[in-house]
Amino acid sequence: MKFNNIIIDQQENLAVVTINRPKKLNALNKETILELSNAFKALESEESIKVIVLTGSGDKAFVAGADISEFADFSIEEGGKLAAKGQELLFDLVENLSKPVIAVINGFALGGGLELAMSCHFRIASTNAKMGLPEVSLGVIPGYGGTQRLAQLVGKGKAMEMIMTAGMISADDAKDWGLVNTVTTQEELLELAKNIASKIMRNSSVAISAAIRAVNANFDKEVNGYEVEIAEFGNCFGTEDFKEGTSAFLEKRKPSFPGK
């Protein structure tokens, strides 16, 4: 599959997806959102891929926002459709992907860029990273899930402060607030992501997919997360991974999960 704005580097069971629009600080436009959507769908269906890392090219930006020129003259109806389509195509897709997606924030993550990072299953950042949702300074609000996911991650009060002030926070503050898991140097960032990915890949991919669904269910008001957990827990007992994992434990050896 050929892309204009992203690069995919597959390394055995790991896929590194790099948003590659350095002259635009990797800003999201319609084409990039569509390319990312297609890439994630393709990687999810590829059996060999166990973990996906998402980052931006260069050392200045993960994604420095959306391409404002594409929607500056939109009507109310067009604005609503823009948010709905974007959420469906990419942001909700990433959040609910069956394979873990790690956001590697290597610089500015602003607006749609931070919303994209928040849709990933967790985030790590470089010391120079800056994060924020500046939309209200343009007379609009975050439209790709930002008002919802930010509050889930940092709490209502901090989310309100970030959105209302339209300011940026440092990587250290983001870690203190629970927005990112780990902060490290720019030079060590990608290697750290790969090390975390290698730890994930030792475990059952089937169980990890079930865990993603169970955790996400907690944030769906129409779903009882505990009931989803019970169902997913029970389903695990019918998998080959469960048989291999328990057998390996009892036989005091490392498991070799078939991913089924």
Secondary structure, DSSP 4 states (H G I P E B T S, - for coil): ---SSEEEEEETTEEEEEE--GGGTT-B-HHHHHHHHHHHHHHHH-TT--EEEEEESTTTEEE--B-GGGTTT--HHHHHHHHHHHIIIIIHHHHT-SS-EEEEE-SEEETHHHHHHHHSSEEEEETT-EEE--GGGGT----SSHHHHHHHHH-HHHHHHHHHH--EEEHHHHHHHTS-SEEE-HHHHHHHHHHHHHHHHTS-HHHHHHHHHHHHHTT-TTS-HHHHHHHHHHHHTTSHHHHHHHHHHHTTS-------
